[in-house]
């Protein structure tokens, strides 16, 4: 059953949505992005490792975050 019905994976857009929400509620100074994937079995699609972080950066810039943010 699992092979035929895999759980959906979060996307880069989903991650950016979470970051947007944190910025709304707590402010930009309370957002941190780490690269430690130890202890998790699933990662967002498109963010499989730190080499993919430019994709997230591009999405945040598209959403009008600044380079300084």
KATA-V507737 format. One line per field, one symbol per residue. phi: phi as a letter, one per 40 degrees, with the letter a starting at -180 (. if undefined). A space follows every 10 residues. Layout:
BEGIN
phi=???
END
This chain:
BEGIN
phi=.dccbcccbc bdcccccccd cccccbhccb bbbbbcbcgb bbbccgbcac ccddccdccc cccgccdcd
END
